Amino acid sequence: MANVTVSPARAGPVEIAIQLETVDELPLTAKAVSVTLRDAQSGGGTQTFQATRGSDDQWYVRTSMNAPGRWMLGLGISLSETDSVNIESPILIK
């Protein structure tokens, strides 16, 4: 499971914080995390960023959301050399 916070949730500079958890809601250790953003309304503008692990075991990306509206946020989570998980969910940017 991934808890993702986009702050502030409006167009312009944002910070994306990602907290990974197991099904038992315990911290999940990952080797790497990437974040992909795609403008769901126009279908274009896909950007992928490598997240940075913070000292609090969360992952962070700083970027800019150039337009309000519905976006698709995807996570690429690398658990080991051979095991990875991809998650995608819509988000709303004001």
Gaussian input, Z-matrix of N, CA and C with variables (Angstrom, degrees):
# hf/3-21g

backbone

0 1
 N
 C     1     B1
 C     2     B2     1     A1
 N     3     B3     2     A2     1     D1
 C     4     B4     3     A3     2     D2
 C     5     B5     4     A4     3     D3
 N     6     B6     5     A5     4     D4
 C     7     B7     6     A6     5     D5
 C     8     B8     7     A7     6     D6
 N     9     B9     8     A8     7     D7
 C    10    B10     9     A9     8     D8
 C    11    B11    10    A10     9     D9
 N    12    B12    11    A11    10    D10
 C    13    B13    12    A12    11    D11
 C    14    B14    13    A13    12    D12
 N    15    B15    14    A14    13    D13
 C    16    B16    15    A15    14    D14
 C    17    B17    16    A16    15    D15
 N    18    B18    17    A17    16    D16
 C    19    B19    18    A18    17    D17
 C    20    B20    19    A19    18    D18
 N    21    B21    20    A20    19    D19
 C    22    B22    21    A21    20    D20
 C    23    B23    22    A22    21    D21
 N    24    B24    23    A23    22    D22
 C    25    B25    24    A24    23    D23
 C    26    B26    25    A25    24    D24
 N    27    B27    26    A26    25    D25
 C    28    B28    27    A27    26    D26
 C    29    B29    28    A28    27    D27
 N    30    B30    29    A29    28    D28
 C    31    B31    30    A30    29    D29
 C    32    B32    31    A31    30    D30
 N    33    B33    32    A32    31    D31
 C    34    B34    33    A33    32    D32
 C    35    B35    34    A34    33    D33
 N    36    B36    35    A35    34    D34
 C    37    B37    36    A36    35    D35
 C    38    B38    37    A37    36    D36
 N    39    B39    38    A38    37    D37
 C    40    B40    39    A39    38    D38
 C    41    B41    40    A40    39    D39
 N    42    B42    41    A41    40    D40
 C    43    B43    42    A42    41    D41
 C    44    B44    43    A43    42    D42
 N    45    B45    44    A44    43    D43
 C    46    B46    45    A45    44    D44
 C    47    B47    46    A46    45    D45
 N    48    B48    47    A47    46    D46
 C    49    B49    48    A48    47    D47
 C    50    B50    49    A49    48    D48
 N    51    B51    50    A50    49    D49
 C    52    B52    51    A51    50    D50
 C    53    B53    52    A52    51    D51
 N    54    B54    53    A53    52    D52
 C    55    B55    54    A54    53    D53
 C    56    B56    55    A55    54    D54
 N    57    B57    56    A56    55    D55
 C    58    B58    57    A57    56    D56
 C    59    B59    58    A58    57    D57
 N    60    B60    59    A59    58    D58
 C    61    B61    60    A60    59    D59
 C    62    B62    61    A61    60    D60
 N    63    B63    62    A62    61    D61
 C    64    B64    63    A63    62    D62
 C    65    B65    64    A64    63    D63
 N    66    B66    65    A65    64    D64
 C    67    B67    66    A66    65    D65
 C    68    B68    67    A67    66    D66
 N    69    B69    68    A68    67    D67
 C    70    B70    69    A69    68    D68
 C    71    B71    70    A70    69    D69
 N    72    B72    71    A71    70    D70
 C    73    B73    72    A72    71    D71
 C    74    B74    73    A73    72    D72
 N    75    B75    74    A74    73    D73
 C    76    B76    75    A75    74    D74
 C    77    B77    76    A76    75    D75
 N    78    B78    77    A77    76    D76
 C    79    B79    78    A78    77    D77
 C    80    B80    79    A79    78    D78
 N    81    B81    80    A80    79    D79
 C    82    B82    81    A81    80    D80
 C    83    B83    82    A82    81    D81
 N    84    B84    83    A83    82    D82
 C    85    B85    84    A84    83    D83
 C    86    B86    85    A85    84    D84
 N    87    B87    86    A86    85    D85
 C    88    B88    87    A87    86    D86
 C    89    B89    88    A88    87    D87
 N    90    B90    89    A89    88    D88
 C    91    B91    90    A90    89    D89
 C    92    B92    91    A91    90    D90
 N    93    B93    92    A92    91    D91
 C    94    B94    93    A93    92    D92
 C    95    B95    94    A94    93    D93
 N    96    B96    95    A95    94    D94
 C    97    B97    96    A96    95    D95
 C    98    B98    97    A97    96    D96
 N    99    B99    98    A98    97    D97
 C   100   B100    99    A99    98    D98
 C   101   B101   100   A100    99    D99
 N   102   B102   101   A101   100   D100
 C   103   B103   102   A102   101   D101
 C   104   B104   103   A103   102   D102
 N   105   B105   104   A104   103   D103
 C   106   B106   105   A105   104   D104
 C   107   B107   106   A106   105   D105
 N   108   B108   107   A107   106   D106
 C   109   B109   108   A108   107   D107
 C   110   B110   109   A109   108   D108
 N   111   B111   110   A110   109   D109
 C   112   B112   111   A111   110   D110
 C   113   B113   112   A112   111   D111
 N   114   B114   113   A113   112   D112
 C   115   B115   114   A114   113   D113
 C   116   B116   115   A115   114   D114
 N   117   B117   116   A116   115   D115
 C   118   B118   117   A117   116   D116
 C   119   B119   118   A118   117   D117
 N   120   B120   119   A119   118   D118
 C   121   B121   120   A120   119   D119
 C   122   B122   121   A121   120   D120
 N   123   B123   122   A122   121   D121
 C   124   B124   123   A123   122   D122
 C   125   B125   124   A124   123   D123
 N   126   B126   125   A125   124   D124
 C   127   B127   126   A126   125   D125
 C   128   B128   127   A127   126   D126
 N   129   B129   128   A128   127   D127
 C   130   B130   129   A129   128   D128
 C   131   B131   130   A130   129   D129
 N   132   B132   131   A131   130   D130
 C   133   B133   132   A132   131   D131
 C   134   B134   133   A133   132   D132
 N   135   B135   134   A134   133   D133
 C   136   B136   135   A135   134   D134
 C   137   B137   136   A136   135   D135
 N   138   B138   137   A137   136   D136
 C   139   B139   138   A138   137   D137
 C   140   B140   139   A139   138   D138
 N   141   B141   140   A140   139   D139
 C   142   B142   141   A141   140   D140
 C   143   B143   142   A142   141   D141
 N   144   B144   143   A143   142   D142
 C   145   B145   144   A144   143   D143
 C   146   B146   145   A145   144   D144
 N   147   B147   146   A146   145   D145
 C   148   B148   147   A147   146   D146
 C   149   B149   148   A148   147   D147
 N   150   B150   149   A149   148   D148
 C   151   B151   150   A150   149   D149
 C   152   B152   151   A151   150   D150
 N   153   B153   152   A152   151   D151
 C   154   B154   153   A153   152   D152
 C   155   B155   154   A154   153   D153
 N   156   B156   155   A155   154   D154
 C   157   B157   156   A156   155   D155
 C   158   B158   157   A157   156   D156
 N   159   B159   158   A158   157   D157
 C   160   B160   159   A159   158   D158
 C   161   B161   160   A160   159   D159
 N   162   B162   161   A161   160   D160
 C   163   B163   162   A162   161   D161
 C   164   B164   163   A163   162   D162
 N   165   B165   164   A164   163   D163
 C   166   B166   165   A165   164   D164
 C   167   B167   166   A166   165   D165
 N   168   B168   167   A167   166   D166
 C   169   B169   168   A168   167   D167
 C   170   B170   169   A169   168   D168
 N   171   B171   170   A170   169   D169
 C   172   B172   171   A171   170   D170
 C   173   B173   172   A172   171   D171
 N   174   B174   173   A173   172   D172
 C   175   B175   174   A174   173   D173
 C   176   B176   175   A175   174   D174
 N   177   B177   176   A176   175   D175
 C   178   B178   177   A177   176   D176
 C   179   B179   178   A178   177   D177
 N   180   B180   179   A179   178   D178
 C   181   B181   180   A180   179   D179
 C   182   B182   181   A181   180   D180
 N   183   B183   182   A182   181   D181
 C   184   B184   183   A183   182   D182
 C   185   B185   184   A184   183   D183
 N   186   B186   185   A185   184   D184
 C   187   B187   186   A186   185   D185
 C   188   B188   187   A187   186   D186
 N   189   B189   188   A188   187   D187
 C   190   B190   189   A189   188   D188
 C   191   B191   190   A190   189   D189
 N   192   B192   191   A191   190   D190
 C   193   B193   192   A192   191   D191
 C   194   B194   193   A193   192   D192
 N   195   B195   194   A194   193   D193
 C   196   B196   195   A195   194   D194
 C   197   B197   196   A196   195   D195
 N   198   B198   197   A197   196   D196
 C   199   B199   198   A198   197   D197
 C   200   B200   199   A199   198   D198
 N   201   B201   200   A200   199   D199
 C   202   B202   201   A201   200   D200
 C   203   B203   202   A202   201   D201
 N   204   B204   203   A203   202   D202
 C   205   B205   204   A204   203   D203
 C   206   B206   205   A205   204   D204
 N   207   B207   206   A206   205   D205
 C   208   B208   207   A207   206   D206
 C   209   B209   208   A208   207   D207
 N   210   B210   209   A209   208   D208
 C   211   B211   210   A210   209   D209
 C   212   B212   211   A211   210   D210
 N   213   B213   212   A212   211   D211
 C   214   B214   213   A213   212   D212
 C   215   B215   214   A214   213   D213
 N   216   B216   215   A215   214   D214
 C   217   B217   216   A216   215   D215
 C   218   B218   217   A217   216   D216
 N   219   B219   218   A218   217   D217
 C   220   B220   219   A219   218   D218
 C   221   B221   220   A220   219   D219
 N   222   B222   221   A221   220   D220
 C   223   B223   222   A222   221   D221
 C   224   B224   223   A223   222   D222
 N   225   B225   224   A224   223   D223
 C   226   B226   225   A225   224   D224
 C   227   B227   226   A226   225   D225
 N   228   B228   227   A227   226   D226
 C   229   B229   228   A228   227   D227
 C   230   B230   229   A229   228   D228
 N   231   B231   230   A230   229   D229
 C   232   B232   231   A231   230   D230
 C   233   B233   232   A232   231   D231
 N   234   B234   233   A233   232   D232
 C   235   B235   234   A234   233   D233
 C   236   B236   235   A235   234   D234
 N   237   B237   236   A236   235   D235
 C   238   B238   237   A237   236   D236
 C   239   B239   238   A238   237   D237
 N   240   B240   239   A239   238   D238
 C   241   B241   240   A240   239   D239
 C   242   B242   241   A241   240   D240
 N   243   B243   242   A242   241   D241
 C   244   B244   243   A243   242   D242
 C   245   B245   244   A244   243   D243
 N   246   B246   245   A245   244   D244
 C   247   B247   246   A246   245   D245
 C   248   B248   247   A247   246   D246
 N   249   B249   248   A248   247   D247
 C   250   B250   249   A249   248   D248
 C   251   B251   250   A250   249   D249
 N   252   B252   251   A251   250   D250
 C   253   B253   252   A252   251   D251
 C   254   B254   253   A253   252   D252
 N   255   B255   254   A254   253   D253
 C   256   B256   255   A255   254   D254
 C   257   B257   256   A256   255   D255
 N   258   B258   257   A257   256   D256
 C   259   B259   258   A258   257   D257
 C   260   B260   259   A259   258   D258
 N   261   B261   260   A260   259   D259
 C   262   B262   261   A261   260   D260
 C   263   B263   262   A262   261   D261
 N   264   B264   263   A263   262   D262
 C   265   B265   264   A264   263   D263
 C   266   B266   265   A265   264   D264
 N   267   B267   266   A266   265   D265
 C   268   B268   267   A267   266   D266
 C   269   B269   268   A268   267   D267
 N   270   B270   269   A269   268   D268
 C   271   B271   270   A270   269   D269
 C   272   B272   271   A271   270   D270
 N   273   B273   272   A272   271   D271
 C   274   B274   273   A273   272   D272
 C   275   B275   274   A274   273   D273
 N   276   B276   275   A275   274   D274
 C   277   B277   276   A276   275   D275
 C   278   B278   277   A277   276   D276
 N   279   B279   278   A278   277   D277
 C   280   B280   279   A279   278   D278
 C   281   B281   280   A280   279   D279

   B1=1.4386
   B2=1.5260
   B3=1.3262
   B4=1.4535
   B5=1.5243
   B6=1.3119
   B7=1.4602
   B8=1.5226
   B9=1.3331
   B10=1.4596
   B11=1.5222
   B12=1.3361
   B13=1.4606
   B14=1.5203
   B15=1.3359
   B16=1.4610
   B17=1.5166
   B18=1.3389
   B19=1.4557
   B20=1.5255
   B21=1.3224
   B22=1.4514
   B23=1.5241
   B24=1.2984
   B25=1.4689
   B26=1.5252
   B27=1.3229
   B28=1.4628
   B29=1.5259
   B30=1.3218
   B31=1.4613
   B32=1.5244
   B33=1.3137
   B34=1.4576
   B35=1.5158
   B36=1.3335
   B37=1.4604
   B38=1.5337
   B39=1.3339
   B40=1.4646
   B41=1.5308
   B42=1.3269
   B43=1.4592
   B44=1.5233
   B45=1.3142
   B46=1.4596
   B47=1.5141
   B48=1.3385
   B49=1.4681
   B50=1.5260
   B51=1.3311
   B52=1.4625
   B53=1.5140
   B54=1.3219
   B55=1.4619
   B56=1.5253
   B57=1.3238
   B58=1.4578
   B59=1.5207
   B60=1.3434
   B61=1.4655
   B62=1.5232
   B63=1.3364
   B64=1.4612
   B65=1.5251
   B66=1.3371
   B67=1.4673
   B68=1.5304
   B69=1.3386
   B70=1.4628
   B71=1.5222
   B72=1.3474
   B73=1.4674
   B74=1.5253
   B75=1.3342
   B76=1.4572
   B77=1.5206
   B78=1.3367
   B79=1.4613
   B80=1.5333
   B81=1.3188
   B82=1.4581
   B83=1.5229
   B84=1.3214
   B85=1.4535
   B86=1.5190
   B87=1.3156
   B88=1.4614
   B89=1.5231
   B90=1.3248
   B91=1.4653
   B92=1.5275
   B93=1.3412
   B94=1.4638
   B95=1.5203
   B96=1.3324
   B97=1.4662
   B98=1.5262
   B99=1.3303
   B100=1.4662
   B101=1.5243
   B102=1.3227
   B103=1.4603
   B104=1.5228
   B105=1.3322
   B106=1.4567
   B107=1.5221
   B108=1.3206
   B109=1.4581
   B110=1.5215
   B111=1.3447
   B112=1.4620
   B113=1.5152
   B114=1.3224
   B115=1.4590
   B116=1.5310
   B117=1.3284
   B118=1.4715
   B119=1.5236
   B120=1.3225
   B121=1.4626
   B122=1.5229
   B123=1.3312
   B124=1.4660
   B125=1.5234
   B126=1.3557
   B127=1.4583
   B128=1.5112
   B129=1.3021
   B130=1.4654
   B131=1.4996
   B132=1.3045
   B133=1.4457
   B134=1.5145
   B135=1.3344
   B136=1.4623
   B137=1.5245
   B138=1.3391
   B139=1.4609
   B140=1.5217
   B141=1.3375
   B142=1.4643
   B143=1.5195
   B144=1.3339
   B145=1.4579
   B146=1.5228
   B147=1.3167
   B148=1.4606
   B149=1.5243
   B150=1.3182
   B151=1.4599
   B152=1.5289
   B153=1.3183
   B154=1.4547
   B155=1.5256
   B156=1.3276
   B157=1.4656
   B158=1.5336
   B159=1.3408
   B160=1.4553
   B161=1.5191
   B162=1.2991
   B163=1.4642
   B164=1.5258
   B165=1.3323
   B166=1.4628
   B167=1.5314
   B168=1.3397
   B169=1.4708
   B170=1.5227
   B171=1.3125
   B172=1.4549
   B173=1.5264
   B174=1.3235
   B175=1.4573
   B176=1.5230
   B177=1.3478
   B178=1.4631
   B179=1.5244
   B180=1.3375
   B181=1.4585
   B182=1.5164
   B183=1.3141
   B184=1.4699
   B185=1.5177
   B186=1.3346
   B187=1.4598
   B188=1.5208
   B189=1.3034
   B190=1.4588
   B191=1.5178
   B192=1.3136
   B193=1.4652
   B194=1.5226
   B195=1.3404
   B196=1.4598
   B197=1.5153
   B198=1.3506
   B199=1.4710
   B200=1.5224
   B201=1.3213
   B202=1.4605
   B203=1.5245
   B204=1.3227
   B205=1.4582
   B206=1.5193
   B207=1.3206
   B208=1.4665
   B209=1.5304
   B210=1.3276
   B211=1.4529
   B212=1.5198
   B213=1.3210
   B214=1.4612
   B215=1.5230
   B216=1.3341
   B217=1.4573
   B218=1.5228
   B219=1.3096
   B220=1.4580
   B221=1.5123
   B222=1.3353
   B223=1.4597
   B224=1.5145
   B225=1.3056
   B226=1.4575
   B227=1.5127
   B228=1.3176
   B229=1.4666
   B230=1.5197
   B231=1.3213
   B232=1.4575
   B233=1.5311
   B234=1.3408
   B235=1.4629
   B236=1.5249
   B237=1.3325
   B238=1.4617
   B239=1.5251
   B240=1.3182
   B241=1.4606
   B242=1.5245
   B243=1.3428
   B244=1.4617
   B245=1.5260
   B246=1.3301
   B247=1.4642
   B248=1.5248
   B249=1.3348
   B250=1.4630
   B251=1.5239
   B252=1.3366
   B253=1.4581
   B254=1.5222
   B255=1.3307
   B256=1.4569
   B257=1.5238
   B258=1.3248
   B259=1.4696
   B260=1.5188
   B261=1.3416
   B262=1.4530
   B263=1.5244
   B264=1.3418
   B265=1.4464
   B266=1.5312
   B267=1.3410
   B268=1.4668
   B269=1.5254
   B270=1.3239
   B271=1.4597
   B272=1.5219
   B273=1.3252
   B274=1.4554
   B275=1.5168
   B276=1.3201
   B277=1.4630
   B278=1.5133
   B279=1.3369
   B280=1.4788
   B281=1.5126
   A1=107.38
   A2=115.18
   A3=120.86
   A4=109.25
   A5=115.68
   A6=121.79
   A7=106.03
   A8=116.27
   A9=121.61
   A10=108.66
   A11=115.48
   A12=121.68
   A13=108.39
   A14=116.62
   A15=122.52
   A16=106.08
   A17=116.03
   A18=119.25
   A19=110.49
   A20=118.88
   A21=126.30
   A22=109.49
   A23=117.46
   A24=122.14
   A25=110.45
   A26=115.62
   A27=120.63
   A28=108.14
   A29=115.40
   A30=120.42
   A31=109.96
   A32=115.84
   A33=122.56
   A34=109.71
   A35=117.33
   A36=121.06
   A37=111.26
   A38=116.31
   A39=121.55
   A40=109.26
   A41=113.74
   A42=120.83
   A43=107.00
   A44=116.58
   A45=122.59
   A46=107.13
   A47=116.16
   A48=122.25
   A49=108.21
   A50=116.38
   A51=121.88
   A52=109.07
   A53=115.46
   A54=121.98
   A55=106.85
   A56=116.97
   A57=122.09
   A58=110.02
   A59=115.79
   A60=121.27
   A61=110.35
   A62=115.59
   A63=121.58
   A64=108.07
   A65=116.90
   A66=120.49
   A67=111.21
   A68=117.50
   A69=122.19
   A70=111.89
   A71=116.92
   A72=124.50
   A73=112.97
   A74=116.13
   A75=122.32
   A76=108.18
   A77=118.48
   A78=119.88
   A79=111.42
   A80=116.19
   A81=122.88
   A82=108.50
   A83=116.54
   A84=121.42
   A85=109.35
   A86=115.77
   A87=121.73
   A88=109.01
   A89=115.79
   A90=120.83
   A91=110.76
   A92=116.43
   A93=121.31
   A94=109.11
   A95=115.18
   A96=121.87
   A97=108.07
   A98=115.76
   A99=120.34
   A100=108.65
   A101=115.51
   A102=122.55
   A103=108.23
   A104=115.82
   A105=121.55
   A106=108.47
   A107=116.58
   A108=122.92
   A109=108.55
   A110=115.91
   A111=121.36
   A112=108.47
   A113=116.59
   A114=122.17
   A115=107.85
   A116=117.23
   A117=122.18
   A118=112.08
   A119=117.60
   A120=120.64
   A121=111.37
   A122=116.69
   A123=119.41
   A124=111.87
   A125=116.42
   A126=120.32
   A127=113.88
   A128=117.68
   A129=120.75
   A130=111.88
   A131=115.15
   A132=120.67
   A133=115.45
   A134=118.54
   A135=120.95
   A136=110.27
   A137=115.78
   A138=122.67
   A139=108.34
   A140=116.97
   A141=121.57
   A142=109.02
   A143=115.51
   A144=122.76
   A145=109.95
   A146=117.29
   A147=121.24
   A148=107.16
   A149=116.75
   A150=121.13
   A151=109.43
   A152=114.71
   A153=122.28
   A154=109.04
   A155=116.71
   A156=120.36
   A157=109.19
   A158=115.12
   A159=120.70
   A160=111.36
   A161=116.93
   A162=121.52
   A163=112.03
   A164=116.94
   A165=121.73
   A166=112.15
   A167=117.54
   A168=124.59
   A169=113.45
   A170=117.44
   A171=120.60
   A172=107.30
   A173=115.29
   A174=122.08
   A175=108.40
   A176=116.52
   A177=120.45
   A178=112.15
   A179=114.90
   A180=123.10
   A181=107.04
   A182=116.57
   A183=121.49
   A184=106.96
   A185=114.65
   A186=120.14
   A187=108.59
   A188=115.81
   A189=120.92
   A190=108.71
   A191=116.08
   A192=122.68
   A193=105.21
   A194=116.52
   A195=119.30
   A196=115.33
   A197=118.12
   A198=119.38
   A199=110.17
   A200=117.34
   A201=119.57
   A202=110.34
   A203=116.27
   A204=120.91
   A205=111.98
   A206=115.05
   A207=121.83
   A208=109.01
   A209=114.81
   A210=123.33
   A211=108.89
   A212=116.36
   A213=121.70
   A214=107.13
   A215=115.09
   A216=121.47
   A217=107.20
   A218=116.10
   A219=121.30
   A220=110.57
   A221=115.95
   A222=121.84
   A223=108.86
   A224=115.98
   A225=122.53
   A226=106.79
   A227=117.00
   A228=121.44
   A229=108.55
   A230=116.29
   A231=122.07
   A232=108.17
   A233=116.20
   A234=121.34
   A235=112.01
   A236=116.83
   A237=122.80
   A238=107.28
   A239=116.76
   A240=120.57
   A241=112.08
   A242=117.13
   A243=120.70
   A244=114.21
   A245=118.32
   A246=121.15
   A247=110.56
   A248=115.42
   A249=119.75
   A250=109.53
   A251=114.77
   A252=122.55
   A253=107.56
   A254=116.63
   A255=122.13
   A256=108.75
   A257=115.62
   A258=122.66
   A259=107.02
   A260=116.97
   A261=120.79
   A262=109.46
   A263=116.24
   A264=120.79
   A265=109.13
   A266=117.23
   A267=119.32
   A268=110.82
   A269=115.84
   A270=122.26
   A271=107.41
   A272=117.20
   A273=122.24
   A274=108.90
   A275=115.91
   A276=122.47
   A277=107.85
   A278=116.66
   A279=121.45
   A280=111.71
   D1=148.99
   D2=178.45
   D3=-130.77
   D4=127.93
   D5=172.11
   D6=-99.51
   D7=117.60
   D8=-175.87
   D9=-118.01
   D10=130.79
   D11=177.17
   D12=-122.66
   D13=125.62
   D14=173.99
   D15=-106.98
   D16=119.15
   D17=-173.29
   D18=-134.86
   D19=128.50
   D20=-12.39
   D21=-74.57
   D22=158.69
   D23=-176.35
   D24=-87.70
   D25=55.55
   D26=178.38
   D27=-142.89
   D28=163.18
   D29=-179.42
   D30=-60.00
   D31=142.67
   D32=-177.96
   D33=120.37
   D34=-164.92
   D35=-179.47
   D36=-63.01
   D37=134.48
   D38=179.27
   D39=-137.84
   D40=159.23
   D41=169.64
   D42=-117.89
   D43=131.34
   D44=177.31
   D45=-107.40
   D46=119.45
   D47=178.90
   D48=-109.56
   D49=133.33
   D50=-176.84
   D51=-125.64
   D52=124.05
   D53=175.84
   D54=-114.39
   D55=120.42
   D56=-178.29
   D57=-98.16
   D58=138.02
   D59=-179.15
   D60=-137.24
   D61=153.00
   D62=172.24
   D63=-78.01
   D64=176.08
   D65=177.56
   D66=-64.89
   D67=-19.73
   D68=176.76
   D69=-89.95
   D70=9.96
   D71=179.78
   D72=62.98
   D73=31.26
   D74=172.88
   D75=-98.88
   D76=154.32
   D77=179.86
   D78=-58.03
   D79=137.73
   D80=178.49
   D81=-107.43
   D82=126.19
   D83=179.52
   D84=-88.87
   D85=128.15
   D86=178.16
   D87=-120.96
   D88=153.32
   D89=176.55
   D90=-80.73
   D91=-35.08
   D92=-178.79
   D93=-159.39
   D94=152.82
   D95=176.81
   D96=-136.68
   D97=132.83
   D98=173.10
   D99=-118.69
   D100=151.44
   D101=178.59
   D102=-121.40
   D103=127.99
   D104=176.95
   D105=-115.30
   D106=129.95
   D107=178.17
   D108=-117.19
   D109=131.86
   D110=178.47
   D111=-136.18
   D112=131.04
   D113=177.09
   D114=-69.23
   D115=106.87
   D116=-175.30
   D117=-70.39
   D118=-25.23
   D119=-178.47
   D120=-75.16
   D121=-44.21
   D122=-178.18
   D123=-93.21
   D124=-18.39
   D125=-179.24
   D126=79.35
   D127=-0.74
   D128=-178.29
   D129=-119.43
   D130=-168.95
   D131=175.36
   D132=71.11
   D133=39.21
   D134=-179.80
   D135=-75.80
   D136=131.05
   D137=177.01
   D138=-131.41
   D139=138.93
   D140=176.97
   D141=-122.67
   D142=135.90
   D143=-177.86
   D144=-128.16
   D145=144.36
   D146=171.99
   D147=-86.44
   D148=126.94
   D149=178.40
   D150=-79.19
   D151=154.09
   D152=177.64
   D153=-108.92
   D154=132.52
   D155=179.05
   D156=-77.04
   D157=129.53
   D158=177.33
   D159=-89.65
   D160=172.21
   D161=179.86
   D162=-68.10
   D163=-15.67
   D164=179.93
   D165=-95.33
   D166=16.45
   D167=-179.16
   D168=64.32
   D169=14.97
   D170=170.38
   D171=-95.84
   D172=163.19
   D173=177.94
   D174=-111.45
   D175=145.36
   D176=-174.50
   D177=-134.04
   D178=144.59
   D179=171.18
   D180=-134.65
   D181=133.06
   D182=171.81
   D183=-112.13
   D184=128.34
   D185=-178.85
   D186=-154.88
   D187=-168.94
   D188=177.24
   D189=-128.99
   D190=130.90
   D191=174.02
   D192=-92.58
   D193=111.90
   D194=-170.14
   D195=-81.26
   D196=-7.38
   D197=-179.64
   D198=-153.25
   D199=145.95
   D200=174.05
   D201=-72.70
   D202=164.90
   D203=176.28
   D204=127.49
   D205=-164.89
   D206=-178.67
   D207=-89.08
   D208=127.45
   D209=178.34
   D210=-122.00
   D211=154.76
   D212=170.40
   D213=-103.33
   D214=127.89
   D215=178.28
   D216=-111.88
   D217=121.62
   D218=178.97
   D219=-114.52
   D220=142.95
   D221=175.13
   D222=-115.98
   D223=133.01
   D224=170.80
   D225=-110.52
   D226=111.43
   D227=-173.85
   D228=-112.13
   D229=116.40
   D230=178.32
   D231=-95.31
   D232=114.54
   D233=-178.21
   D234=-91.41
   D235=-32.02
   D236=178.36
   D237=-156.37
   D238=-174.79
   D239=179.06
   D240=-61.74
   D241=-28.34
   D242=-174.41
   D243=-118.90
   D244=-2.49
   D245=-175.01
   D246=-123.83
   D247=124.19
   D248=177.94
   D249=-142.91
   D250=161.04
   D251=-179.11
   D252=-133.10
   D253=138.96
   D254=175.09
   D255=-119.75
   D256=133.00
   D257=-179.15
   D258=-130.20
   D259=142.43
   D260=176.38
   D261=-139.71
   D262=139.50
   D263=-179.53
   D264=-152.23
   D265=147.18
   D266=175.90
   D267=-75.63
   D268=148.10
   D269=172.94
   D270=-132.59
   D271=158.27
   D272=179.64
   D273=-116.02
   D274=124.32
   D275=177.62
   D276=-109.99
   D277=127.02
   D278=-178.99
   D279=-86.64

